[in-house]
Structure formats: C-alpha cells, structure tokens
C-alpha cells in the first residue's frame, strides 16, 4: 500500500523522502521490522519506540513515523514522517492498513470499572443465538463467530485490534462487541475506530497505579463517550454517580438503565438464590441464571443495547433466561458436603463488596461466608488495605493469600492488605501465601450451608510469579478438592 494512502487521516507535521513509498507491512515493534516495513515509534509505559528507530532502519524499514525530534542521521533510502502524536497515527494507520474494518461492522464498546467482560460476552452470545454472525474482543478471549483466539489484554493494540476486526468482516460478521479499558482509551488504542454505540457500567477505584487520581480515571472514560458520533447510542448506568457525567458532552443518542429510578431500561429484583434470580425488566418478568444486584445491572445493559441494536424484545428476554454466567464471574460449584464455592474475578474493592453482598443476601444468615482473597503485584497499592477491609466486613472468616504477585514478594502484598485492619481483625484472619493451601484451608473450615468465595482471579488459568506464568485455576483447584471428599 502507498504511504500517502496510509497516512491520509494522520496529523502530519513534516515528510522527508518519498511520500508515495510502497509499504509492505506495518509495526510498532522493531523486532518485527522487515524489508519494506513502516515502523511507528510510540512512547510506551516502559519503553520508548524512538529508541529503536536506528534498529528499525538497520532491518530495512522503508518508512519511519515519529513524533519526537530525531537525533539519528537521515538516510536517503528511508522516508521520515513526523506526526503530532504517534499513538494516534498508529491507530489511524492500522485502521487504514486493514481497510477500515470498524466502518463495515456494527461495533459496540463497553467501558467502566466492573462488568465489561460479562456485558460484552453476553451481547456476543445473544447475537450469535439470534443467528447473527458476530465477534467478541474481551478479557476472557476473542471470537470471530465461533472461532476462539487467546487474548493477553483487555483491549488489544491497534494493529491486532484492526486485524481481528478485519477477520470478523471477512467472516461475514455484522456485529462486534469489545471491552474498552481506560488504558486503551488513554493510549489511543481505539482511536480511529467507528463505534455504533458505547455502554458505561460503573466507576470505582482501580488502576490508580496508572491514572494519577480518580478524576483523571473518570475523564478518560468520559472521553470515549465524548468521541461517539451523533448517529450512535450512549447507554449509561444512571444509578452510578458518574453515569450521567458520561453523557454530558456526547453527540450520541442518550439512554439510561437503572434499578432505582426512572430510566429507558428499568429492572426490579423479586427473588435471589444461588441458582439465579427472579427479576422484571421493563415490566416483563423472567428467571435468569445470574446472582446478585451487580449482575442484574449487567443484564439490564445487555437488554438495553440489544434493543437499541434492533433485536425484538421477546427474543432478547427469551435468550436472557437461558444464558449462563461468563467463566470466572460468580461461578458456583456445589460440594458433596453441602456447601458452595463461588469463583469470581472480583479484584477491585467495589467488585468484592458487590459479590459479598450478593452472597450474604442469598444466605440471609443461614450459613457463614469464608473468603479467600489477595491482591495483584505491581498494581495499584492503595486498594490493598481497602480490599482487606471489605473482605473482613462481608465475611465470617477470611483467608488472605497470594494472587498474581508478579515481581513483588507475596508477603509484602499481604502486609499492605493487613495494614487496613485493626489488631482484632488481624488476629481473626488467616494469612496463607500459598494460594492452593489457602483454598484447601477454606474448604476444610466450611460446614454444610456455608459459602466459600474465592476472589480475584476468576477465569485466569495461571499465577504470574517473577515474570513466569504457572498453571493455576481456582475452579480446577476447588473441583479437585471436592472430588476427593
């Protein structure tokens, strides 16, 4: 493809060389540069692509795109393109390279602290069950119709993202649903994509290792809605204090969902049990296989978006009643000794509170709650003592353990958590760094009618220690213990 075509939508400051150079491939990773490549130098969190421009040229890059002053000498065989912002240019070039696939499919983005995976996945399932070719880009995996692809990030880099969207378009997909993380918005990974609609779930403390404060975190989420075009929809949770903030400057058509007040999409809960809930959506009663108020919000967002995308109400309600929870999201496993284990991804204070509240509401005092929980290493440290407090507040017994310690000492993480407790609370809690032993201990403590919550890792089938991912699956561990009872 000609360079002039690729950079058509970019904010170009200066071009030195052949603007009609033929480009054979695009990359922002110098290790992937081959003869004829266009290399885009982007400043990341840990490394700056500008430091690898020399390496890219050594490997026969044809074009270099950058946004900082260059210190390298210029080579006549290379075309240099200076842009206002490399991260934006990367997204724009990636979209152009793959034929602007987001313009050929109805793409819906889901953003917020909690609920993104469940909402995006259930939307994908509803549209597949309704007979529509559809795609999914999510934390638990990517799908092109029924073909599964492993994922490593909540939201992919622009080249991978557009590559998947191209696959979906080529496979005949009419709809695509994707999680949109705050990191992705801030790093311009979704820049240049055309969305048919956006959904806001909620905003609670998370990612303060990346964002300087909650206001910045909120405003990054809001910018996603600010950039939606006028012929799209913006669907927000009006019960969240930031829900209506998301709609303040959007040009999209505004819609709300709520359990507590008037909204376009309204739900009520009648009964809760560990097999599901009896609810009503916009006056229509149905039974669903989801537990907890937070899950009813998720279902309401799914219902609202499905209607806004043109599905028939009766069809949506019928499918909602047969859908099952997403992997690692309030997955229940019954033990032969008549107690229940719940595996959930809850890794923020609010998510943990929501899951514990849901368990306590169903138990209604008939049984104890035993929680196994830790916090990830090299992530927001400020939430660790809060997570510990929420765990103790909503549980009868707590076993603090290791999550993904990454490059931190597990005991340092656990001490950060314990710092949020009183001496009395510390003395009643158990601290077992080995996650397998922690889960075994919780199961040994459980009596008939009790519930064990194993929080934080959910769908993950690994534990990351010092840069190495070791196989570890909370659900597998519980099933092993239960099969031996």
N, C-alpha and C positions, 0 to 999 in steps of 0.2 A: 504494500500500500504506500502511496506517496505521502511524504512527510507533511506537505501542505494540507492534505485532507485530514490527517490525524490531528493536527494542531488547530484546526479551523475554529473550535469552540474555546480555545485556551486564551488567557490574557498574556499575550506575548509582548515582551519589552524590546527584545532585540534578537535578530538571527544573523549568525556569521556562518556562511557556507551555502550549500545548495538546498534551498527550501523545497525543492522537488525530489530530494533524495529518496531512493526506494528503501523502504523499511521491511525487513524480513521477520522480525519478532520484537516484542516489547517486554521490558522487565525493569524492576526497581532493585533487583538483587544482582550485584556484579558477578556473582558466581554462575549466573545463568546466561551471561552475555556470550553471544557467538557472532561470527561474521555477519554483518548486516543488521545487528540489533539496535534498537533505540533504547538507551539507558536513561532512566529518570532518577535523578539524585534527590532523595527525600530525607529530611531530618526526622529520625525516629526518636523513641524514648531512650534507647540505649546506644544506638549508633547513628551516625550521620552519613547518608549516601554520598555527600560531596567528597568525603574522604576516599571514596572508591572510584572516583571518576578516572584517575590515572590507570587503575587496574582494568576498568571497562574499555578504555582506549587500547590498552595492550592486547586485549582479547578481541580486537577488531570491531568495536562498536562503530556504527555508521553515524549515529546521532546521539548527542548528549543534551538532556533537558535539565536545567538547574535554576535555582532562584537566589543563590548567594554569589558574591564576587568570586571569580576563579583566580587561583594562584598558579595553576598549571599553564604551561605554554600551549598555544593553539596549534593544532595540526591541520594542514590543508585538506586532508582526506576525511576529516570529521566535520559534521555540521553541528554548531552550537546554538541552542535555543534557550534564551533567558526568559523566564516567565515570572509573573508576580508571586505565585505560590505553587511550589512543586507538587504538594499533596493534592491540590485541586486539579492541576494539569494531569497528574497520574490517573485520577478518576475519569477525567474528560477523555484522555487518550485511550484508556482501557475500554470505555463505552464505545468510542468510535471504532476501535480495532475490531470489536466483536459485532459491529453493525447495529449499535444502539438497541440491544435486545429489550431493555425495560420499556421501550416505546411500543413493543409488539406483544406485550402481555399485560394483564391487569395485576400490578404488583402492590401488595399491601404490607406496610411496615408496622411492627408492634414495638413500642418503646415504653420504658418505665423501670422501676427497680425490680419488682416481683411480678410473675405471671406471664412474662413474654413467651417462654417456651410452651407453656400449656395453651395459650391463646393461638399462637401461630400454628402449632401442631394440630389442634382441634379444627381450626379453619381448613387446613390442608385435608384432614380426614373427612370433614363434611363435604367438601367439594369433590373429593375422589368418590365418596359413597353416592354422591348425586350424579355421578357419571361424567364429571368434567376432568379432562387432563390437567393436572396441577403439579406445582413444585413446592418444595419447602426448604428453607435455609435456616437452620436452628442449632442451638447448643447441643442437642442430642443426635444430630445428624442431618444430612442433606438428602432430599429426594427429588428425582426427576420422574414424575409419575410414580411407578412402584420400584424404581431402581434406587438403591441406597448407596450413599457415599459417606465415608467417615468425615468428621469435621474436627478442627482444632480450636476454632474461635467462635464466639457467639456471632460476630459479624466478620465475614472474610475480608481480605484485602481487595482493592478494586479490580485487579486483574482476575483473581479467582472468582470473585462475585459475578463479574460480567461473563466470565467463561461458563459458569453454571446457568446463568440466565439465557445465554445463547443455546446451551444444551436443551433447556426447557422449551425454548421457542422451536428449535429443530425437531423436538419430540412432539410438537403439537400442543404444548401446554397453553391453556387460556388464562390460568391464574397462577400467581406465585405469592407465597406468604413468608415473611422473613422477620427475624428478631433484629432490632436495630439498637445496639448498645450505645451508651454515652461516649465511649472511647471512639467508636466508629463515626459518630456524628462529628466529634471534635477533630478527629484526624482526617476528615473529609472522605472517608471510605465510601459513603453513599452519595457523594456529590455527583451531580450529573445524571442520577437515576430519576426516571419519571415514575412517581408513585400514583396509584389510583386512590389510595387512602392511607390514613395513619390512625393508629389506636394508642391511647395513653392508658396505662394501668394504674400506677400509683408512684409516689416518690417518698422513699425513706432512706436512712443513712446507708451509704455504700460507696465504694470507690474514692474515699477521701485520701487514699494514697496517691490518686491521680489528679482529682479535682481539688483545688485549693480550699473550697468550702461548699456548703450545701446550695448557696445561691448560684455559684458558678455551675454546679451539677444540674440544678433546675433549668438554668438558662440555656445550657447545651441541649437538654431535652426539648425545651421550648423552640429552639431554632429549627428543629426538624419540622414542626408544625408551621412555623413562620414561612418555610420554603415550599409548602404544598401549594400547587396551582389551584385556581378558582374552580375548576371543574372536577375536583376530587372531594373526598369527605375526610373530616377530622372527628373521630369518635373518642370521647373522653369520659373518665370516671368522675362524675360531679361530686361524689362523696369524699374524694380526696381533696385536701385543702389546696393542692396545686392543679387540680383538674381543670378548672375554668381558666387558670393562668395560661395553660397551653393553647387556648383558643383566642387569646386576646388579639393577636396580630395575624392570625392565619387568614388566607384568602379562600380556603376550602369551605365547603358547606359544613356547618357545625351541628354535631349531635352529641347527646349525653346518655349515660346509663347510670342507674342508681338503685340502691336498696332502701334508701332513707328519705328520698324526696321526689318531687315530680321530675320526670325525665322522659326522653323519647323511648327509652327501653328500661322497663321497671320490673324488678323481681321481688318476690316475698318467699320466705322460708317457713314451711309448716312443721316438718319433722326432720330430725337428724339421727342417723345411725351409722355404724361402721361400714355398712354395705352401700350407703348412699344417702340421698336426701329427697324429701318431697317438697317441691317448690312450685311457684307460679311465675310465669313470665308474660308480661302484658296481658294479664287476665286469664292465661291458659295454664291449667295445672299439668304437671308432669313429674315422673320419677326419674332421677338421674343417679348414676353410679359414682358420684363425687361427694366428698365430705368437706364441710367447713364453709364458713361465710366467704372466705377468700376465693374459694373455688366457684361459688355462685357468681361472684363478680366476674371471674374468668368466663364462665358460661354465658353470662349476660353480654359481655363484649363480643364473644363469638356469635351469639344470636344476632346482635345488632349489626355487626359487619356483614354477616351472611345476607341479611335482609337488604342492606344498603348496596350489596353487590348483585342483587336481583333474584336471590332464591325465594321460593314460596315459603311462607310462614309455617304451614303444616308440615312440609318436608323437613324444614330445619328442626322443628320440635321433635319430630319422629326420630331423626338421626341423633339429636342430643340425648334422647332417652336410652340409646344403645351404646353410646361412646364410653370408653374406659379411660381411666387416668393415664397420663403420659408416664413413661418409665421414670422411676425415682421421684415422682410427685405424689405424695400421700399414697404410696403403695402399701397395702395391708397384707400381712401374712399371719395366718392363724396357727397357733402351736397346738400339738396334741394334748398339752396340759391346760388348754382353755384360757390362754392369754394371747394377746395380739401384739405383733410387732408392726410398726409403721416406719417405712423408709422414706425420707423426704430430703430434698435438696436444700432446705432452709439454711441459708448461710449468711443471712442478714438479721439484725435484731427484730425487725418487723416481721419477716417471714417466720422466724422461730416463734414469736408471740402468736401469730395467726394460727400456726399448726397446733401449738399447745392449747390455745383457746378452743379450737375445733375439737380436739381430743377430750378436753375437760367438759365441754358442752354435751358431748355424746355420753360420756361416762356418768355425768351428774352425781358424782360422789360414790358411785358403785364400782370401786376399783381404784388402784393407785397408778400414777404416771411415773415411769422411770425413763429419764432422758440421757442418751449418750450423745455428747456434742464436743466439738473442738472448733478451732479457727485456722484458716489457711495461713501459711507463712508468706512473708514478703508481700503482704497486702495491708489494707487499712488497719492499723493497730488500734485506732481509737474505738473501734466497735467491739474489741475483745472483752473488756470488762462489762460492757452493756449486754453482750451475748450471754455472759455468765449470769448476770443478774436476772435476765429474762428467763433463762433455763431454770434457775432456782425458784423464781416466783411462780412458774407454771407447772412445777413438778413436785412429786413427793420425794423422789431420790434423783440425784444427778451423778453421772459418771463423766468427768471431764477427760478427754482423750485427744489423740493426735488426729489432724485432718490431713491436709497436704502440707507438710512442714516446709517443702521446697528447700531453700538454703538456710533456714533458721533451725535452731535447736528446739525440738518439740517442747522441752521443759520451759524454755524462755516464753514460748507462746502461752503455755498453760499458766505460768506465773502471771502473765499480763491479764489473763482471764480472771484468775483468782483475786487479783488486786481489786476487782469490782465488788467483792463480797465482804461481809462482816466476819469477824472471827468465828462467831457461832455458825454462820452459813458454811464457812470453810471446813469446820470440823465435821459437819454432817455430809459433806460432799466427798466422793471418791475421785482420786486422780490416778488414772492408769494410762500411761503414754501409749502403750501398745494397743492399737485400735481393735485387733482381733480379741485380745484378752478383755478389753472393756466391754465389747458386745457379749462375750461369754458370761462375764460377771453380771451384767444387766439381766440376762436370761435366767441366771441362777437365782437372782433376787426376786424374780417375778412369781406371782401367785395367780391362781385362776381369777379371771376378770380384770387383771391388770393390763396396762398398755405400755410397751416399750417404744419410745421414739428414738430412732437412730437418724440424727440430723446432720446436714452439711454436705454430703457427697452425692446422695441421690442416685442418678443414672451412671455416675462415673465408675469405671471398672479398673481403676488404678489408684495408687497412692504415690505421690511425687516426693521423692526424698533425694536431696542434693543433685538435682538435675536428671535423676533416673526415675522412670515410671515403672513401679512394680505392680503386678496384677493384684487388685483388691476390689471386691464388690460387696457392699454392705448386704444386699439382698441374698447373694450367694452364701455369705457367712452365716446369716440367720437360718437359711434353709438347711445348711449343713448341721447346725446345732439342733434344729427341730427334728431332722431325720434320725438323729441319734437318741432322741428322747424315748 
